[in-house]
Amino acid sequence: MKGEVTLDVVAKIAGVSAITVSRAINKPEKVAPKTLEKVNRAIVKTGYVPNLLAGALASRSSKLIAAIVPSIANLLYAETIRLFSNRCREAGYQVLLGDSGYPEVLEEELVAAILTRRPDGILLTGVDHSPACRNLLLSANIPIVETWDITPSPLDIVVGFNHVMVGQAVATFIHKKGYECVGFVTADDTRGVLRRQSAQQSLEELGYKDFSTASVPAPTTMGYGRSGAQELLDSGFNRGVIYCSSDTLAQGVIAELQSRSFRIPEDIAVIGFGDQVFSPSLHPPLTTVHIDRERIGREAVDALLARINNQPIKTNIIDIGFTILEREST
């Protein structure tokens, strides 16, 4: 990881003094337009983030760790963040939690704002980041852990699982159960779409041809599950299995099927993703993909703290895997 970008580095690239760079950041109205443009180009090129705490910190450690999730309302992430935060506090760190939403540009804005607080480390959700966001993160020169996904080339550390393999496993499960018709109710977030595409491709390789698909906005809600099921049913889908990109959507799908007197699983089976706490208590209990959310939090905080304390870690790519839990909905 390259060294931290300083004000002097920006000044050198822009061809101006450090005082001019500082003035351009804090009082841009007092800087000539052409000079301001040169400074801004240098800031974008280097990924420089102004240090708002420079005069307040006696040491380079802020005892602050940032955690960014797409939605704090999503129960999938809540358990991971709870364990992560508890372990950080036990180690003497406070956690700054940020809700980035799902568009990449929002994550970029949030990362830029958080880095001005100079956290000692940062937890991210997913591995897809805009080029500008990646530049910001790498230029910050702090430990980074990406979660809920897997990649052979993480920014620093990654703790998660393979979404393509999840889709393949669900397809194999569907085929072995003998379902002939397959429907999808999927949120439009990157990871949900990837699982659906992988499942559909695997099913096509197994000889399946026709699929019914409903796309809903992220973050998912039970209401979106019902509207997705309505779309499938109104288009003529009336037998087989519906695979949902979250248990929350599956909950809504089950409610809509039951409101129309479909038997589950005799008429239409339902599969979810995430194994949320309510999933075993649904009627019928939901078949779903289980992700060890606590382990993600545990592995993430252990690796991040090791990096912060300059301790070795066994590997920077930690794949926790997944399992399909079959219950009465299939």
Backbone hydrogen bonds, N-H to C=O, Kabsch-Sander energy under -0.5 kcal/mol:
donor,donor_aa,acceptor,acceptor_aa,energy
5,V,139,S,-1.1
10,V,6,T,-1.8
11,A,7,L,-2.4
12,K,8,D,-2.3
13,I,9,V,-2.2
14,A,10,V,-2.4
15,G,11,A,-1.3
16,V,11,A,-2.2
21,V,17,S,-1.8
22,S,18,A,-2.5
23,R,19,I,-2.4
24,A,20,T,-2.5
25,I,21,V,-1.8
26,N,22,S,-2.6
27,K,23,R,-3.1
30,K,27,K,-2.2
31,V,28,P,-1.6
36,L,32,A,-2.9
37,E,33,P,-2.3
38,K,34,K,-1.9
39,V,35,T,-2.3
40,N,36,L,-2.6
41,R,37,E,-2.2
42,A,38,K,-2.0
43,I,39,V,-2.3
44,V,40,N,-2.3
45,K,41,R,-2.5
46,T,42,A,-2.2
47,G,43,I,-1.9
48,Y,43,I,-1.1
52,L,50,P,-1.0
52,L,116,T,-1.3
53,L,116,T,-0.6
54,A,51,N,-1.1
56,A,53,L,-1.5
57,L,53,L,-1.8
62,S,60,R,-0.5
65,I,94,Q,-2.9
66,A,121,G,-2.2
67,A,96,L,-2.8
68,I,123,L,-2.7
69,V,98,G,-2.4
74,N,71,S,-1.2
75,L,73,A,-0.6
77,Y,74,N,-1.1
78,A,74,N,-1.2
79,E,75,L,-1.1
80,T,76,L,-0.6
81,I,77,Y,-2.6
82,R,78,A,-2.4
83,L,79,E,-2.1
84,F,80,T,-2.6
85,S,81,I,-3.0
86,N,82,R,-2.2
87,R,83,L,-2.4
88,C,84,F,-2.1
89,R,85,S,-2.4
90,E,86,N,-2.1
91,A,87,R,-1.2
92,G,89,R,-1.7
93,Y,88,C,-2.8
94,Q,63,K,-2.3
96,L,65,I,-2.5
96,L,94,Q,-0.5
97,L,95,V,-0.7
98,G,67,A,-2.9
100,S,69,V,-2.6
100,S,98,G,-0.7
101,G,69,V,-0.5
101,G,70,P,-1.1
106,L,103,P,-0.8
107,E,103,P,-1.1
108,E,104,E,-2.1
109,E,105,V,-1.9
110,L,106,L,-2.2
111,V,107,E,-2.9
112,A,108,E,-2.2
113,A,109,E,-1.9
114,I,110,L,-2.7
115,L,111,V,-2.6
116,T,112,A,-0.8
116,T,113,A,-0.5
117,R,114,I,-1.9
118,R,115,L,-1.6
120,D,64,L,-3.4
121,G,64,L,-0.7
122,I,143,P,-1.7
123,L,66,A,-3.0
124,L,145,V,-2.8
126,G,124,L,-0.6
126,G,147,T,-3.6
129,H,127,V,-0.7
134,R,130,S,-2.5
135,N,131,P,-2.1
136,L,132,A,-2.1
137,L,133,C,-2.5
138,L,134,R,-2.7
139,S,135,N,-2.2
140,A,136,L,-1.2
141,N,137,L,-0.6
141,N,138,L,-0.8
142,I,137,L,-0.5
145,V,122,I,-2.4
146,E,157,I,-3.1
147,T,124,L,-1.8
148,W,159,V,-1.2
157,I,144,I,-1.7
158,V,316,N,-2.4
159,V,146,E,-3.0
160,G,318,I,-2.4
163,H,161,F,-0.7
166,V,162,N,-1.5
167,G,163,H,-2.0
168,Q,164,V,-2.0
169,A,165,M,-2.5
170,V,166,V,-2.4
171,A,167,G,-2.1
172,T,168,Q,-2.2
173,F,169,A,-2.2
174,I,170,V,-2.6
175,H,171,A,-2.4
176,K,172,T,-2.5
177,K,173,F,-1.8
178,G,174,I,-0.7
178,G,175,H,-1.0
179,Y,174,I,-1.6
182,V,210,D,-0.6
183,G,241,V,-2.8
184,F,212,S,-2.9
185,V,243,Y,-2.1
186,T,184,F,-0.5
186,T,214,A,-2.5
188,D,216,V,-1.6
193,V,189,D,-2.4
194,L,190,T,-2.1
195,R,191,R,-2.0
196,R,192,G,-1.9
197,Q,193,V,-2.8
198,S,194,L,-2.3
199,A,195,R,-2.4
200,Q,196,R,-2.8
201,Q,197,Q,-2.5
202,S,198,S,-2.3
203,L,199,A,-2.3
204,E,200,Q,-2.3
205,E,201,Q,-1.9
206,L,202,S,-0.9
207,G,204,E,-1.5
208,Y,203,L,-2.6
212,S,182,V,-1.9
214,A,184,F,-2.7
216,V,186,T,-2.3
225,G,221,T,-1.6
226,R,222,M,-2.1
227,S,223,G,-2.4
228,G,224,Y,-2.5
229,A,225,G,-2.3
230,Q,226,R,-2.4
231,E,227,S,-2.0
232,L,228,G,-1.9
233,L,229,A,-2.9
234,D,230,Q,-2.8
235,S,231,E,-1.0
236,G,233,L,-1.5
237,F,232,L,-2.1
240,G,267,D,-1.5
241,V,181,C,-2.1
242,I,269,A,-2.4
243,Y,183,G,-2.8
243,Y,241,V,-0.5
244,C,242,I,-0.5
244,C,271,I,-2.8
245,S,185,V,-1.8
247,D,273,F,-1.6
250,A,246,S,-2.0
251,Q,247,D,-2.4
252,G,248,T,-1.5
253,V,249,L,-2.5
254,I,250,A,-2.7
255,A,251,Q,-1.9
256,E,252,G,-2.3
257,L,253,V,-2.6
258,Q,254,I,-2.5
259,S,255,A,-1.9
260,R,256,E,-0.9
260,R,257,L,-0.7
261,S,258,Q,-1.4
262,F,257,L,-2.6
267,D,263,R,-2.1
268,I,263,R,-1.9
269,A,240,G,-2.8
270,V,329,S,-1.8
271,I,242,I,-2.6
272,G,287,T,-2.6
274,G,289,V,-2.5
279,S,276,Q,-1.8
281,S,278,F,-1.2
282,L,278,F,-0.5
282,L,279,S,-1.0
286,L,279,S,-2.3
287,T,270,V,-0.7
288,T,325,L,-1.9
289,V,272,G,-0.5
290,H,288,T,-0.6
290,H,323,T,-3.6
291,I,274,G,-0.6
293,R,291,I,-1.8
296,I,292,D,-1.7
297,G,293,R,-1.9
298,R,294,E,-2.7
299,E,295,R,-3.2
300,A,296,I,-2.3
301,V,297,G,-2.3
302,D,298,R,-2.2
303,A,299,E,-2.2
304,L,300,A,-2.3
305,L,301,V,-2.6
306,A,302,D,-1.9
307,R,303,A,-2.2
308,I,304,L,-2.5
309,N,305,L,-2.1
310,N,307,R,-1.6
311,Q,306,A,-3.5
318,I,158,V,-3.0
319,D,317,I,-0.6
320,I,160,G,-2.9
320,I,318,I,-0.7
321,G,160,G,-0.7
323,T,290,H,-1.6
325,L,288,T,-3.1
325,L,323,T,-0.6
326,E,324,I,-0.7
327,R,325,L,-0.5
329,S,285,P,-1.7
330,T,327,R,-1.5
